[in-house]
Amino acid sequence: MKIIIAGSMQFSDKMIEVKYSLETLGHHVIIDKFIENYAGKSDAEIEVAKNHDRMNDSAAKIFWGSMVDREAI
């Protein structure tokens, strides 16, 4: 099964954990490419990183593109 995990970057550690769990069950899992940048950070650090990604990298648009790109899914 193909699964996309999306959510607040406040839950990045949990989303990564769930991704790996689903992959061990044989699923194809897509997460935001920016999510690794948030893993293991404090809430304050996450807020700074989110603002940076939002302003400089258009993180939401990039992730949306990966969801609608037929080859990525």
PDB file of N, CA, C and O in Angstrom:
ATOM      1  N   MET A   1       0.843  -1.166   0.000  1.00  0.00           N
ATOM      2  CA  MET A   1       0.000   0.000   0.000  1.00  0.00           C
ATOM      3  C   MET A   1       0.900   1.245   0.000  1.00  0.00           C
ATOM      4  O   MET A   1       1.974   1.244   0.602  1.00  0.00           O
ATOM      5  N   LYS A   2       0.458   2.282  -0.668  1.00  0.00           N
ATOM      6  CA  LYS A   2       1.159   3.562  -0.680  1.00  0.00           C
ATOM      7  C   LYS A   2       0.503   4.487   0.333  1.00  0.00           C
ATOM      8  O   LYS A   2      -0.709   4.699   0.306  1.00  0.00           O
ATOM      9  N   ILE A   3       1.321   5.034   1.227  1.00  0.00           N
ATOM     10  CA  ILE A   3       0.812   5.851   2.322  1.00  0.00           C
ATOM     11  C   ILE A   3       1.592   7.151   2.386  1.00  0.00           C
ATOM     12  O   ILE A   3       2.819   7.153   2.286  1.00  0.00           O
ATOM     13  N   ILE A   4       0.881   8.254   2.554  1.00  0.00           N
ATOM     14  CA  ILE A   4       1.502   9.555   2.770  1.00  0.00           C
ATOM     15  C   ILE A   4       1.241   9.944   4.221  1.00  0.00           C
ATOM     16  O   ILE A   4       0.104   9.912   4.692  1.00  0.00           O
ATOM     17  N   ILE A   5       2.315  10.312   4.920  1.00  0.00           N
ATOM     18  CA  ILE A   5       2.180  10.779   6.294  1.00  0.00           C
ATOM     19  C   ILE A   5       2.411  12.283   6.286  1.00  0.00           C
ATOM     20  O   ILE A   5       3.458  12.760   5.849  1.00  0.00           O
ATOM     21  N   ALA A   6       1.427  13.018   6.770  1.00  0.00           N
ATOM     22  CA  ALA A   6       1.523  14.473   6.838  1.00  0.00           C
ATOM     23  C   ALA A   6       1.041  14.922   8.209  1.00  0.00           C
ATOM     24  O   ALA A   6       0.161  14.304   8.808  1.00  0.00           O
ATOM     25  N   GLY A   7       1.629  16.000   8.689  1.00  0.00           N
ATOM     26  CA  GLY A   7       1.205  16.523   9.978  1.00  0.00           C
ATOM     27  C   GLY A   7       2.107  17.658  10.410  1.00  0.00           C
ATOM     28  O   GLY A   7       2.992  18.093   9.672  1.00  0.00           O
ATOM     29  N   SER A   8       1.869  18.119  11.599  1.00  0.00           N
ATOM     30  CA  SER A   8       2.677  19.187  12.158  1.00  0.00           C
ATOM     31  C   SER A   8       4.095  18.688  12.388  1.00  0.00           C
ATOM     32  O   SER A   8       4.304  17.548  12.803  1.00  0.00           O
ATOM     33  N   MET A   9       5.064  19.551  12.115  1.00  0.00           N
ATOM     34  CA  MET A   9       6.456  19.184  12.329  1.00  0.00           C
ATOM     35  C   MET A   9       6.753  18.985  13.816  1.00  0.00           C
ATOM     36  O   MET A   9       7.806  18.451  14.166  1.00  0.00           O
ATOM     37  N   GLN A  10       5.850  19.402  14.685  1.00  0.00           N
ATOM     38  CA  GLN A  10       6.000  19.141  16.116  1.00  0.00           C
ATOM     39  C   GLN A  10       6.031  17.632  16.372  1.00  0.00           C
ATOM     40  O   GLN A  10       6.555  17.181  17.390  1.00  0.00           O
ATOM     41  N   PHE A  11       5.467  16.859  15.445  1.00  0.00           N
ATOM     42  CA  PHE A  11       5.381  15.410  15.595  1.00  0.00           C
ATOM     43  C   PHE A  11       6.338  14.683  14.649  1.00  0.00           C
ATOM     44  O   PHE A  11       6.109  13.525  14.300  1.00  0.00           O
ATOM     45  N   SER A  12       7.401  15.361  14.238  1.00  0.00           N
ATOM     46  CA  SER A  12       8.328  14.778  13.253  1.00  0.00           C
ATOM     47  C   SER A  12       8.931  13.469  13.737  1.00  0.00           C
ATOM     48  O   SER A  12       9.033  12.518  12.962  1.00  0.00           O
ATOM     49  N   ASP A  13       9.332  13.400  15.006  1.00  0.00           N
ATOM     50  CA  ASP A  13       9.918  12.160  15.517  1.00  0.00           C
ATOM     51  C   ASP A  13       8.932  11.001  15.404  1.00  0.00           C
ATOM     52  O   ASP A  13       9.309   9.899  15.004  1.00  0.00           O
ATOM     53  N   LYS A  14       7.688  11.243  15.752  1.00  0.00           N
ATOM     54  CA  LYS A  14       6.663  10.191  15.692  1.00  0.00           C
ATOM     55  C   LYS A  14       6.358   9.801  14.250  1.00  0.00           C
ATOM     56  O   LYS A  14       6.164   8.622  13.956  1.00  0.00           O
ATOM     57  N   MET A  15       6.313  10.792  13.341  1.00  0.00           N
ATOM     58  CA  MET A  15       6.035  10.473  11.934  1.00  0.00           C
ATOM     59  C   MET A  15       7.141   9.608  11.343  1.00  0.00           C
ATOM     60  O   MET A  15       6.863   8.696  10.565  1.00  0.00           O
ATOM     61  N   ILE A  16       8.393   9.884  11.705  1.00  0.00           N
ATOM     62  CA  ILE A  16       9.506   9.067  11.226  1.00  0.00           C
ATOM     63  C   ILE A  16       9.394   7.651  11.791  1.00  0.00           C
ATOM     64  O   ILE A  16       9.609   6.672  11.077  1.00  0.00           O
ATOM     65  N   GLU A  17       9.062   7.554  13.054  1.00  0.00           N
ATOM     66  CA  GLU A  17       8.891   6.246  13.691  1.00  0.00           C
ATOM     67  C   GLU A  17       7.799   5.426  12.993  1.00  0.00           C
ATOM     68  O   GLU A  17       7.986   4.242  12.712  1.00  0.00           O
ATOM     69  N   VAL A  18       6.667   6.063  12.721  1.00  0.00           N
ATOM     70  CA  VAL A  18       5.558   5.373  12.058  1.00  0.00           C
ATOM     71  C   VAL A  18       5.951   4.984  10.631  1.00  0.00           C
ATOM     72  O   VAL A  18       5.598   3.902  10.161  1.00  0.00           O
ATOM     73  N   LYS A  19       6.677   5.859   9.949  1.00  0.00           N
ATOM     74  CA  LYS A  19       7.129   5.557   8.590  1.00  0.00           C
ATOM     75  C   LYS A  19       7.938   4.269   8.573  1.00  0.00           C
ATOM     76  O   LYS A  19       7.676   3.379   7.763  1.00  0.00           O
ATOM     77  N   TYR A  20       8.919   4.167   9.460  1.00  0.00           N
ATOM     78  CA  TYR A  20       9.752   2.974   9.488  1.00  0.00           C
ATOM     79  C   TYR A  20       8.953   1.732   9.871  1.00  0.00           C
ATOM     80  O   TYR A  20       9.204   0.651   9.339  1.00  0.00           O
ATOM     81  N   SER A  21       8.005   1.871  10.775  1.00  0.00           N
ATOM     82  CA  SER A  21       7.151   0.745  11.152  1.00  0.00           C
ATOM     83  C   SER A  21       6.337   0.257   9.964  1.00  0.00           C
ATOM     84  O   SER A  21       6.222  -0.946   9.730  1.00  0.00           O
ATOM     85  N   LEU A  22       5.772   1.201   9.213  1.00  0.00           N
ATOM     86  CA  LEU A  22       4.965   0.828   8.046  1.00  0.00           C
ATOM     87  C   LEU A  22       5.830   0.208   6.948  1.00  0.00           C
ATOM     88  O   LEU A  22       5.398  -0.720   6.264  1.00  0.00           O
ATOM     89  N   GLU A  23       7.040   0.717   6.783  1.00  0.00           N
ATOM     90  CA  GLU A  23       7.929   0.164   5.759  1.00  0.00           C
ATOM     91  C   GLU A  23       8.331  -1.274   6.091  1.00  0.00           C
ATOM     92  O   GLU A  23       8.483  -2.098   5.189  1.00  0.00           O
ATOM     93  N   THR A  24       8.502  -1.578   7.376  1.00  0.00           N
ATOM     94  CA  THR A  24       8.843  -2.953   7.742  1.00  0.00           C
ATOM     95  C   THR A  24       7.687  -3.909   7.440  1.00  0.00           C
ATOM     96  O   THR A  24       7.884  -5.117   7.311  1.00  0.00           O
ATOM     97  N   LEU A  25       6.499  -3.357   7.332  1.00  0.00           N
ATOM     98  CA  LEU A  25       5.330  -4.169   6.959  1.00  0.00           C
ATOM     99  C   LEU A  25       5.147  -4.246   5.448  1.00  0.00           C
ATOM    100  O   LEU A  25       4.201  -4.869   4.965  1.00  0.00           O
ATOM    101  N   GLY A  26       6.057  -3.609   4.696  1.00  0.00           N
ATOM    102  CA  GLY A  26       6.015  -3.689   3.242  1.00  0.00           C
ATOM    103  C   GLY A  26       5.317  -2.546   2.533  1.00  0.00           C
ATOM    104  O   GLY A  26       5.111  -2.616   1.321  1.00  0.00           O
ATOM    105  N   HIS A  27       4.949  -1.502   3.246  1.00  0.00           N
ATOM    106  CA  HIS A  27       4.270  -0.368   2.636  1.00  0.00           C
ATOM    107  C   HIS A  27       5.270   0.627   2.054  1.00  0.00           C
ATOM    108  O   HIS A  27       6.403   0.730   2.525  1.00  0.00           O
ATOM    109  N   HIS A  28       4.844   1.353   1.033  1.00  0.00           N
ATOM    110  CA  HIS A  28       5.622   2.456   0.460  1.00  0.00           C
ATOM    111  C   HIS A  28       5.126   3.728   1.139  1.00  0.00           C
ATOM    112  O   HIS A  28       3.961   4.097   0.996  1.00  0.00           O
ATOM    113  N   VAL A  29       6.014   4.401   1.882  1.00  0.00           N
ATOM    114  CA  VAL A  29       5.610   5.543   2.696  1.00  0.00           C
ATOM    115  C   VAL A  29       6.332   6.801   2.235  1.00  0.00           C
ATOM    116  O   VAL A  29       7.548   6.802   2.043  1.00  0.00           O
ATOM    117  N   ILE A  30       5.557   7.878   2.061  1.00  0.00           N
ATOM    118  CA  ILE A  30       6.105   9.174   1.678  1.00  0.00           C
ATOM    119  C   ILE A  30       5.911  10.132   2.842  1.00  0.00           C
ATOM    120  O   ILE A  30       4.811  10.275   3.376  1.00  0.00           O
ATOM    121  N   ILE A  31       7.017  10.793   3.227  1.00  0.00           N
ATOM    122  CA  ILE A  31       6.944  11.854   4.220  1.00  0.00           C
ATOM    123  C   ILE A  31       7.597  13.092   3.622  1.00  0.00           C
ATOM    124  O   ILE A  31       8.314  13.008   2.625  1.00  0.00           O
ATOM    125  N   ASP A  32       7.349  14.213   4.226  1.00  0.00           N
ATOM    126  CA  ASP A  32       7.931  15.474   3.801  1.00  0.00           C
ATOM    127  C   ASP A  32       9.449  15.373   3.837  1.00  0.00           C
ATOM    128  O   ASP A  32      10.011  14.916   4.832  1.00  0.00           O
ATOM    129  N   LYS A  33      10.127  15.795   2.759  1.00  0.00           N
ATOM    130  CA  LYS A  33      11.589  15.693   2.725  1.00  0.00           C
ATOM    131  C   LYS A  33      12.249  16.566   3.782  1.00  0.00           C
ATOM    132  O   LYS A  33      13.414  16.347   4.112  1.00  0.00           O
ATOM    133  N   PHE A  34      11.540  17.543   4.319  1.00  0.00           N
ATOM    134  CA  PHE A  34      12.082  18.428   5.337  1.00  0.00           C
ATOM    135  C   PHE A  34      12.010  17.821   6.746  1.00  0.00           C
ATOM    136  O   PHE A  34      12.624  18.341   7.677  1.00  0.00           O
ATOM    137  N   ILE A  35      11.274  16.744   6.896  1.00  0.00           N
ATOM    138  CA  ILE A  35      10.980  16.218   8.234  1.00  0.00           C
ATOM    139  C   ILE A  35      12.226  15.813   9.007  1.00  0.00           C
ATOM    140  O   ILE A  35      12.272  15.958  10.229  1.00  0.00           O
ATOM    141  N   GLU A  36      13.231  15.309   8.312  1.00  0.00           N
ATOM    142  CA  GLU A  36      14.461  14.907   8.992  1.00  0.00           C
ATOM    143  C   GLU A  36      15.126  16.109   9.673  1.00  0.00           C
ATOM    144  O   GLU A  36      15.819  15.943  10.677  1.00  0.00           O
ATOM    145  N   ASN A  37      14.922  17.320   9.132  1.00  0.00           N
ATOM    146  CA  ASN A  37      15.502  18.525   9.726  1.00  0.00           C
ATOM    147  C   ASN A  37      14.898  18.852  11.091  1.00  0.00           C
ATOM    148  O   ASN A  37      15.483  19.615  11.859  1.00  0.00           O
ATOM    149  N   TYR A  38      13.748  18.289  11.391  1.00  0.00           N
ATOM    150  CA  TYR A  38      13.032  18.605  12.617  1.00  0.00           C
ATOM    151  C   TYR A  38      13.217  17.549  13.708  1.00  0.00           C
ATOM    152  O   TYR A  38      12.960  17.815  14.882  1.00  0.00           O
ATOM    153  N   ALA A  39      13.654  16.379  13.327  1.00  0.00           N
ATOM    154  CA  ALA A  39      13.771  15.272  14.273  1.00  0.00           C
ATOM    155  C   ALA A  39      14.731  15.616  15.402  1.00  0.00           C
ATOM    156  O   ALA A  39      15.826  16.125  15.165  1.00  0.00           O
ATOM    157  N   GLY A  40      14.316  15.337  16.616  1.00  0.00           N
ATOM    158  CA  GLY A  40      15.159  15.521  17.777  1.00  0.00           C
ATOM    159  C   GLY A  40      15.329  16.953  18.255  1.00  0.00           C
ATOM    160  O   GLY A  40      16.152  17.219  19.132  1.00  0.00           O
ATOM    161  N   LYS A  41      14.565  17.874  17.692  1.00  0.00           N
ATOM    162  CA  LYS A  41      14.694  19.282  18.089  1.00  0.00           C
ATOM    163  C   LYS A  41      13.613  19.664  19.092  1.00  0.00           C
ATOM    164  O   LYS A  41      12.558  19.035  19.174  1.00  0.00           O
ATOM    165  N   SER A  42      13.911  20.713  19.852  1.00  0.00           N
ATOM    166  CA  SER A  42      12.935  21.232  20.815  1.00  0.00           C
ATOM    167  C   SER A  42      11.815  21.955  20.065  1.00  0.00           C
ATOM    168  O   SER A  42      11.947  22.261  18.880  1.00  0.00           O
ATOM    169  N   ASP A  43      10.728  22.221  20.760  1.00  0.00           N
ATOM    170  CA  ASP A  43       9.612  22.939  20.144  1.00  0.00           C
ATOM    171  C   ASP A  43      10.057  24.308  19.627  1.00  0.00           C
ATOM    172  O   ASP A  43       9.635  24.728  18.549  1.00  0.00           O
ATOM    173  N   ALA A  44      10.899  25.000  20.377  1.00  0.00           N
ATOM    174  CA  ALA A  44      11.380  26.326  19.950  1.00  0.00           C
ATOM    175  C   ALA A  44      12.236  26.206  18.687  1.00  0.00           C
ATOM    176  O   ALA A  44      12.105  27.020  17.773  1.00  0.00           O
ATOM    177  N   GLU A  45      13.100  25.209  18.631  1.00  0.00           N
ATOM    178  CA  GLU A  45      13.933  25.003  17.439  1.00  0.00           C
ATOM    179  C   GLU A  45      13.080  24.641  16.228  1.00  0.00           C
ATOM    180  O   GLU A  45      13.367  25.066  15.109  1.00  0.00           O
ATOM    181  N   ILE A  46      12.040  23.860  16.457  1.00  0.00           N
ATOM    182  CA  ILE A  46      11.133  23.475  15.377  1.00  0.00           C
ATOM    183  C   ILE A  46      10.423  24.700  14.819  1.00  0.00           C
ATOM    184  O   ILE A  46      10.278  24.828  13.604  1.00  0.00           O
ATOM    185  N   GLU A  47       9.982  25.591  15.681  1.00  0.00           N
ATOM    186  CA  GLU A  47       9.297  26.806  15.219  1.00  0.00           C
ATOM    187  C   GLU A  47      10.210  27.661  14.353  1.00  0.00           C
ATOM    188  O   GLU A  47       9.775  28.194  13.332  1.00  0.00           O
ATOM    189  N   VAL A  48      11.469  27.798  14.749  1.00  0.00           N
ATOM    190  CA  VAL A  48      12.431  28.562  13.952  1.00  0.00           C
ATOM    191  C   VAL A  48      12.629  27.897  12.598  1.00  0.00           C
ATOM    192  O   VAL A  48      12.625  28.572  11.568  1.00  0.00           O
ATOM    193  N   ALA A  49      12.802  26.581  12.590  1.00  0.00           N
ATOM    194  CA  ALA A  49      13.003  25.852  11.337  1.00  0.00           C
ATOM    195  C   ALA A  49      11.771  25.927  10.439  1.00  0.00           C
ATOM    196  O   ALA A  49      11.898  26.069   9.223  1.00  0.00           O
ATOM    197  N   LYS A  50      10.573  25.831  11.036  1.00  0.00           N
ATOM    198  CA  LYS A  50       9.343  25.924  10.245  1.00  0.00           C
ATOM    199  C   LYS A  50       9.229  27.277   9.568  1.00  0.00           C
ATOM    200  O   LYS A  50       8.871  27.362   8.393  1.00  0.00           O
ATOM    201  N   ASN A  51       9.531  28.326  10.301  1.00  0.00           N
ATOM    202  CA  ASN A  51       9.465  29.661   9.715  1.00  0.00           C
ATOM    203  C   ASN A  51      10.476  29.816   8.586  1.00  0.00           C
ATOM    204  O   ASN A  51      10.173  30.422   7.558  1.00  0.00           O
ATOM    205  N   HIS A  52      11.664  29.276   8.771  1.00  0.00           N
ATOM    206  CA  HIS A  52      12.681  29.334   7.715  1.00  0.00           C
ATOM    207  C   HIS A  52      12.198  28.590   6.472  1.00  0.00           C
ATOM    208  O   HIS A  52      12.251  29.126   5.365  1.00  0.00           O
ATOM    209  N   ASP A  53      11.725  27.350   6.656  1.00  0.00           N
ATOM    210  CA  ASP A  53      11.269  26.551   5.513  1.00  0.00           C
ATOM    211  C   ASP A  53      10.082  27.204   4.818  1.00  0.00           C
ATOM    212  O   ASP A  53       9.987  27.190   3.591  1.00  0.00           O
ATOM    213  N   ARG A  54       9.184  27.771   5.605  1.00  0.00           N
ATOM    214  CA  ARG A  54       7.997  28.410   5.048  1.00  0.00           C
ATOM    215  C   ARG A  54       8.388  29.608   4.175  1.00  0.00           C
ATOM    216  O   ARG A  54       7.809  29.819   3.109  1.00  0.00           O
ATOM    217  N   MET A  55       9.354  30.376   4.625  1.00  0.00           N
ATOM    218  CA  MET A  55       9.743  31.592   3.913  1.00  0.00           C
ATOM    219  C   MET A  55      10.741  31.337   2.777  1.00  0.00           C
ATOM    220  O   MET A  55      10.659  31.970   1.725  1.00  0.00           O
ATOM    221  N   ASN A  56      11.666  30.424   2.988  1.00  0.00           N
ATOM    222  CA  ASN A  56      12.764  30.262   2.037  1.00  0.00           C
ATOM    223  C   ASN A  56      12.632  29.079   1.093  1.00  0.00           C
ATOM    224  O   ASN A  56      13.107  29.139  -0.041  1.00  0.00           O
ATOM    225  N   ASP A  57      12.009  28.025   1.533  1.00  0.00           N
ATOM    226  CA  ASP A  57      12.005  26.807   0.735  1.00  0.00           C
ATOM    227  C   ASP A  57      10.630  26.396   0.222  1.00  0.00           C
ATOM    228  O   ASP A  57      10.514  25.397  -0.488  1.00  0.00           O
ATOM    229  N   SER A  58       9.594  27.144   0.564  1.00  0.00           N
ATOM    230  CA  SER A  58       8.235  26.778   0.162  1.00  0.00           C
ATOM    231  C   SER A  58       7.956  25.310   0.487  1.00  0.00           C
ATOM    232  O   SER A  58       7.489  24.552  -0.363  1.00  0.00           O
ATOM    233  N   ALA A  59       8.246  24.929   1.710  1.00  0.00           N
ATOM    234  CA  ALA A  59       8.147  23.532   2.126  1.00  0.00           C
ATOM    235  C   ALA A  59       6.786  22.913   1.814  1.00  0.00           C
ATOM    236  O   ALA A  59       6.718  21.782   1.332  1.00  0.00           O
ATOM    237  N   ALA A  60       5.708  23.637   2.082  1.00  0.00           N
ATOM    238  CA  ALA A  60       4.372  23.087   1.841  1.00  0.00           C
ATOM    239  C   ALA A  60       4.142  22.824   0.352  1.00  0.00           C
ATOM    240  O   ALA A  60       3.555  21.806  -0.013  1.00  0.00           O
ATOM    241  N   LYS A  61       4.596  23.727  -0.501  1.00  0.00           N
ATOM    242  CA  LYS A  61       4.424  23.535  -1.943  1.00  0.00           C
ATOM    243  C   LYS A  61       5.229  22.351  -2.442  1.00  0.00           C
ATOM    244  O   LYS A  61       4.761  21.591  -3.290  1.00  0.00           O
ATOM    245  N   ILE A  62       6.434  22.190  -1.924  1.00  0.00           N
ATOM    246  CA  ILE A  62       7.271  21.065  -2.336  1.00  0.00           C
ATOM    247  C   ILE A  62       6.629  19.750  -1.911  1.00  0.00           C
ATOM    248  O   ILE A  62       6.589  18.802  -2.695  1.00  0.00           O
ATOM    249  N   PHE A  63       6.126  19.681  -0.681  1.00  0.00           N
ATOM    250  CA  PHE A  63       5.490  18.455  -0.212  1.00  0.00           C
ATOM    251  C   PHE A  63       4.211  18.178  -0.992  1.00  0.00           C
ATOM    252  O   PHE A  63       3.940  17.031  -1.348  1.00  0.00           O
ATOM    253  N   TRP A  64       3.428  19.209  -1.259  1.00  0.00           N
ATOM    254  CA  TRP A  64       2.216  19.037  -2.057  1.00  0.00           C
ATOM    255  C   TRP A  64       2.587  18.481  -3.436  1.00  0.00           C
ATOM    256  O   TRP A  64       1.913  17.588  -3.951  1.00  0.00           O
ATOM    257  N   GLY A  65       3.642  19.004  -4.018  1.00  0.00           N
ATOM    258  CA  GLY A  65       4.092  18.501  -5.312  1.00  0.00           C
ATOM    259  C   GLY A  65       4.430  17.028  -5.268  1.00  0.00           C
ATOM    260  O   GLY A  65       4.131  16.295  -6.211  1.00  0.00           O
ATOM    261  N   SER A  66       5.056  16.580  -4.176  1.00  0.00           N
ATOM    262  CA  SER A  66       5.392  15.163  -4.071  1.00  0.00           C
ATOM    263  C   SER A  66       4.141  14.309  -3.924  1.00  0.00           C
ATOM    264  O   SER A  66       4.135  13.145  -4.327  1.00  0.00           O
ATOM    265  N   MET A  67       3.082  14.872  -3.353  1.00  0.00           N
ATOM    266  CA  MET A  67       1.849  14.096  -3.195  1.00  0.00           C
ATOM    267  C   MET A  67       1.089  13.956  -4.512  1.00  0.00           C
ATOM    268  O   MET A  67       0.441  12.935  -4.743  1.00  0.00           O
ATOM    269  N   VAL A  68       1.159  14.958  -5.367  1.00  0.00           N
ATOM    270  CA  VAL A  68       0.398  14.903  -6.609  1.00  0.00           C
ATOM    271  C   VAL A  68       1.220  14.343  -7.775  1.00  0.00           C
ATOM    272  O   VAL A  68       0.670  14.014  -8.826  1.00  0.00           O
ATOM    273  N   ASP A  69       2.512  14.238  -7.586  1.00  0.00           N
ATOM    274  CA  ASP A  69       3.378  13.682  -8.628  1.00  0.00           C
ATOM    275  C   ASP A  69       3.125  12.180  -8.713  1.00  0.00           C
ATOM    276  O   ASP A  69       3.453  11.440  -7.785  1.00  0.00           O
ATOM    277  N   ARG A  70       2.562  11.741  -9.789  1.00  0.00           N
ATOM    278  CA  ARG A  70       2.195  10.334  -9.957  1.00  0.00           C
ATOM    279  C   ARG A  70       3.404   9.403  -9.825  1.00  0.00           C
ATOM    280  O   ARG A  70       3.260   8.283  -9.334  1.00  0.00           O
ATOM    281  N   GLU A  71       4.574   9.838 -10.248  1.00  0.00           N
ATOM    282  CA  GLU A  71       5.752   8.987 -10.152  1.00  0.00           C
ATOM    283  C   GLU A  71       6.221   8.839  -8.703  1.00  0.00           C
ATOM    284  O   GLU A  71       6.741   7.789  -8.328  1.00  0.00           O
ATOM    285  N   ALA A  72       6.044   9.870  -7.897  1.00  0.00           N
ATOM    286  CA  ALA A  72       6.473   9.810  -6.494  1.00  0.00           C
ATOM    287  C   ALA A  72       5.572   8.900  -5.686  1.00  0.00           C
ATOM    288  O   ALA A  72       6.004   8.288  -4.709  1.00  0.00           O
ATOM    289  N   ILE A  73       4.317   8.812  -6.098  1.00  0.00           N
ATOM    290  CA  ILE A  73       3.344   8.000  -5.352  1.00  0.00           C
ATOM    291  C   ILE A  73       3.141   6.737  -6.097  1.00  0.00           C
ATOM    292  O   ILE A  73       2.363   5.884  -5.668  1.00  0.00           O
TER     293      ILE A  73
END
